[in-house]
Amino acid sequence: MKRNRVLATALILALSFSVAPSYAKTPKPTLAQIDAAKKAEAAKAAVAKAAANKLAAANQTLRGLTAVADHARAKYVQAQNELAVAIKVSIAAALHAQITADAVNAAHRTIGKLAANAYIMGGALADIEPLLSSSGPQDLVDQYSTLSKLGAQNSTALDRYKAAEVVAKAAKVQADDAKAAQQRATEKVAAAKKIADDARAAQQVEVNKLQAVQDQLMKELVSAKKVRTTLEQQRQLALLEESQANQAAQTPGQMKVWPDLGFKGRTSIRSTESQRLAAVAYAKKQVLARKPYVWGAQGPNSYDCSGLVYAAYKSAGLGYPGWDRLNAALYSVATMHVKLADLVPGDLLFYSYKPSIQTIHHITIYAGGGMMWEANSRSKGLIYSNMYSIDGLMPFGGRV
């Protein structure tokens, strides 16, 4: 027993002088840097707001131009419908005029032939035969009377023809005028529609440009916000690390390390250095977010000690079946054991009530420099602490 105590004391002294920090210390941005980041973010926000207002105005103009174009298009369709009706009326009037003209022309030809026959006395009608043998005034008067009668009939037919022709021509002129007027209206509306459509298209191009500018500004704003948030988090974490490191330097009880009894774990590891560092970064984030301790929880809103270990390495890319949710004792046999002097960030630390694997009750993630990330308890939550701040540290770490 005395020999074991001597060995343990020697081991602790060796650790005290040989364990060197093997991680990059979190940078601590100055308040001036954070203030500058806030100002940059505010400036980006102001520019983005101005761009958004300009875009809103352009969209309003676009809606007005769209309404004008829609109205012009409706008038264009109406004019087309009216034109179609006018064309039908014009065609009907022209057909009516043609039919009337044909009928009058036929009658005119018949009457003209009758008059010509009567004039040259070549007809065979009973009422003009006396003209051939007229020898006196009365016969001549009768001849003129007959000719006058024929002329009157012909004149009446001609008057009817002329009247029908006038009506037909007037109908055609009216239809042609209506067609021409509708055609002019159609061309005018089409021109107005083109102007409205061109204006709307040009405005849409401008809106698209403004939208692209705003999208870019929003990306820059998000980036500026991320820079500011990162600086604030880095400073907060750096202050936390400084505080905990100062406390760790004054932490008594480093003799509370169990002697090495030769426990063995796995003979191989699953993780790479980048995965171990990713697991450490995940644990940092949960501690910085002040997540609570809940027994049996494995995130993302709360954790217990082994739940934090499981979630950290799962986020780093390990998963079933190679990486399972175990308790602290089982993780000690499911990882490759390394000496405390050989710990690297991401290795696991185990705490036991007695120097045996069966009584391991707590597990943490080594952060480097003698510090660790852990889900401690309901009262303390998730914290960053010294690896010797808890009694019963097993004399080995576990490399995943």
SVG drawing of the C-alpha trace seen along z (x, -y; Angstrom):
<svg xmlns="http://www.w3.org/2000/svg" viewBox="-106 -67 114 72">
<polyline fill="none" stroke="black" stroke-width="0.4" points="0.0,0.0 2.8,-2.4 4.6,-1.6 1.4,-2.4 1.1,-5.8 4.7,-6.6 4.0,-5.7 0.9,-7.8 2.7,-10.8 5.5,-10.4 2.9,-10.2 1.1,-13.4 4.4,-15.3 5.3,-14.1 2.0,-15.2 2.3,-18.6 5.5,-19.4 5.2,-17.4 1.6,-18.0 1.8,-20.9 -1.1,-22.5 -1.7,-20.8 -4.4,-23.1 -4.7,-26.6 -5.9,-29.0 -9.1,-30.7 -8.3,-34.2 -9.8,-37.1 -11.0,-39.9 -10.8,-43.4 -13.9,-45.5 -12.8,-47.9 -12.9,-45.0 -16.3,-44.0 -17.5,-47.7 -16.1,-48.0 -17.9,-44.8 -21.1,-46.2 -20.7,-49.4 -20.0,-47.5 -23.1,-45.4 -25.2,-48.6 -23.8,-50.2 -24.7,-47.1 -28.1,-47.0 -28.7,-50.7 -27.7,-50.1 -29.8,-47.0 -32.8,-49.0 -32.3,-51.7 -32.1,-49.1 -35.3,-47.5 -37.1,-50.8 -35.9,-51.5 -37.0,-48.0 -40.4,-48.5 -40.9,-51.8 -39.8,-50.1 -42.2,-47.3 -45.0,-49.8 -44.2,-51.5 -44.1,-48.1 -47.6,-47.3 -48.9,-50.7 -47.3,-49.9 -48.7,-46.4 -52.2,-47.9 -51.7,-50.3 -50.6,-47.5 -53.5,-45.3 -56.0,-48.2 -54.4,-48.7 -54.6,-45.1 -58.3,-45.0 -59.0,-48.0 -57.1,-46.2 -59.3,-43.1 -62.4,-45.3 -61.3,-47.2 -60.6,-43.9 -64.1,-42.7 -65.6,-45.9 -63.6,-45.7 -64.8,-42.2 -68.4,-43.4 -67.7,-46.3 -66.2,-44.0 -69.3,-41.8 -71.6,-44.9 -69.4,-46.1 -69.5,-42.8 -73.3,-42.6 -73.8,-46.1 -71.6,-45.5 -73.4,-42.3 -76.8,-44.1 -75.5,-46.9 -74.3,-44.3 -77.6,-42.5 -79.6,-45.7 -77.3,-46.9 -77.6,-43.6 -81.4,-43.7 -81.6,-47.3 -79.1,-46.6 -81.2,-43.7 -84.3,-45.8 -82.5,-48.7 -81.3,-46.5 -84.8,-45.2 -86.3,-48.6 -83.6,-50.0 -84.1,-47.2 -87.9,-47.9 -87.3,-51.6 -84.8,-51.0 -87.2,-48.6 -90.0,-51.2 -87.7,-53.9 -86.7,-52.1 -90.2,-50.8 -88.8,-47.3 -90.8,-46.0 -93.8,-43.6 -95.9,-45.1 -99.5,-45.9 -99.4,-49.4 -96.6,-50.7 -97.7,-49.1 -99.8,-52.2 -96.6,-54.2 -95.7,-52.4 -98.7,-53.7 -99.2,-57.1 -100.4,-59.7 -101.8,-62.4 -101.3,-64.6 -103.3,-62.4 -101.2,-59.4 -98.1,-61.4 -99.5,-62.6 -100.3,-59.0 -96.8,-58.0 -95.3,-60.6 -97.7,-59.4 -96.6,-55.9 -92.9,-56.9 -93.5,-59.1 -95.2,-56.2 -92.2,-54.0 -89.8,-56.8 -91.7,-57.3 -91.5,-53.6 -87.8,-53.6 -87.2,-56.8 -88.9,-55.2 -86.7,-52.2 -83.7,-54.3 -84.7,-56.4 -85.1,-53.2 -81.8,-52.0 -80.1,-55.3 -81.7,-55.3 -80.7,-51.8 -77.2,-52.5 -77.0,-55.5 -78.1,-53.5 -75.7,-50.7 -72.8,-53.1 -73.6,-54.9 -73.7,-51.6 -70.4,-50.6 -68.8,-54.0 -70.1,-53.7 -68.8,-50.2 -65.4,-51.2 -65.3,-54.2 -66.1,-52.1 -63.5,-49.6 -60.8,-52.3 -61.7,-53.9 -61.5,-50.6 -58.2,-49.8 -56.8,-53.2 -58.1,-52.5 -56.6,-49.1 -53.2,-50.4 -53.4,-53.1 -54.3,-50.7 -51.6,-48.3 -49.1,-51.1 -50.2,-52.0 -49.9,-48.4 -46.4,-48.2 -45.4,-51.3 -46.9,-49.9 -45.3,-46.5 -41.9,-48.0 -42.1,-50.2 -43.1,-47.3 -40.3,-45.2 -37.8,-47.9 -39.0,-48.4 -38.9,-44.7 -35.2,-44.7 -34.6,-47.4 -36.5,-45.6 -34.4,-42.4 -31.2,-44.4 -32.4,-46.0 -33.4,-42.6 -30.0,-41.2 -28.3,-44.1 -30.5,-43.6 -29.9,-39.9 -26.1,-40.6 -26.5,-43.2 -28.4,-40.8 -25.7,-38.2 -23.1,-40.8 -25.3,-41.8 -25.6,-38.2 -21.8,-37.8 -21.2,-41.0 -23.6,-39.8 -21.8,-36.4 -18.4,-38.2 -19.8,-40.3 -21.4,-37.3 -18.2,-35.2 -16.1,-37.9 -18.4,-38.3 -18.5,-34.5 -14.7,-34.2 -14.2,-36.9 -16.8,-35.3 -15.2,-31.9 -11.7,-33.3 -12.7,-35.1 -14.3,-31.8 -11.1,-29.9 -9.0,-32.4 -11.2,-32.3 -11.3,-28.5 -7.6,-28.2 -6.9,-30.6 -9.1,-28.5 -7.5,-25.3 -4.1,-26.5 -5.3,-26.9 -7.3,-23.6 -6.2,-21.3 -6.8,-17.6 -4.7,-16.6 -3.7,-13.5 -7.2,-12.2 -6.0,-10.1 -6.4,-6.4 -3.3,-4.2 -2.7,-2.5 -3.8,1.1 -3.3,2.0 -6.8,1.8 -7.1,2.3 -9.5,1.0 -9.7,1.3 -6.6,1.9 -7.6,-0.5 -9.3,-3.8 -12.2,-5.0 -11.5,-8.7 -9.1,-11.0 -7.5,-14.1 -10.0,-16.3 -12.9,-14.4 -11.5,-14.7 -11.1,-18.5 -14.6,-18.7 -16.0,-16.9 -14.1,-19.3 -15.6,-22.3 -19.1,-20.8 -18.7,-20.4 -17.4,-24.0 -20.4,-25.3 -22.8,-23.5 -21.0,-24.8 -20.9,-28.3 -24.7,-28.1 -25.2,-27.3 -27.2,-24.1 -28.6,-22.4 -27.8,-19.0 -30.6,-16.5 -29.9,-12.8 -30.3,-10.5 -30.3,-13.4 -28.1,-13.5 -29.0,-16.8 -29.5,-19.1 -31.2,-21.0 -29.7,-19.2 -27.2,-16.6 -25.8,-14.3 -22.1,-13.4 -22.1,-10.5 -24.8,-12.1 -22.5,-15.1 -19.7,-12.7 -22.0,-10.7 -23.5,-13.8 -20.0,-15.5 -18.6,-12.5 -21.8,-11.9 -21.6,-15.5 -18.0,-14.8 -19.1,-12.0 -19.2,-8.9 -22.4,-6.9 -24.0,-3.5 -22.8,-0.7 -19.3,-2.0 -20.4,-4.6 -23.2,-3.8 -24.8,-5.6 -23.2,-4.0 -22.7,-4.9 -19.5,-6.2 -18.2,-2.8 -18.8,-1.2 -17.1,-4.0 -14.0,-3.2 -13.8,0.3 -14.9,-0.8 -12.0,-3.2 -8.3,-2.8 -6.5,-3.6 -3.8,-6.3 -1.6,-7.6 -2.6,-10.9 0.7,-12.3 -0.2,-11.5 -3.7,-13.0 -4.8,-15.1 -7.9,-17.2 -10.9,-15.0 -9.7,-12.1 -12.1,-11.0 -11.5,-11.2 -13.2,-8.9 -14.0,-9.3 -14.7,-6.4 -15.7,-5.9 -13.1,-3.2 -10.1,-2.2 -12.2,0.0 -14.0,-0.3 -17.2,1.0 -17.6,-2.1 -16.9,-4.7 -19.6,-7.3 -18.5,-10.3 -17.0,-11.0 -15.7,-14.2 -14.0,-15.5 -10.4,-16.6 -9.9,-20.1 -6.1,-20.4 -3.9,-22.1 -5.3,-20.1 -8.9,-21.4 -12.0,-19.6 -15.6,-20.1 -18.2,-18.3 -21.9,-17.9 -21.3,-18.1 -24.6,-18.0 -28.0,-19.6 -26.7,-22.3 -23.7,-23.3 -24.9,-22.3 -22.4,-22.1 -19.0,-23.6 -15.4,-24.1 -13.2,-22.8 -9.9,-21.5 -9.4,-17.7 -8.4,-17.4 -11.4,-19.2 -13.3,-16.0 -12.1,-13.2 -11.4,-9.7 -9.7,-10.4 -8.8,-7.1 -5.1,-6.9 -5.8,-6.7 -7.8,-8.5 -9.9,-6.9 -9.2,-7.7 -12.3,-7.2"/>
</svg>
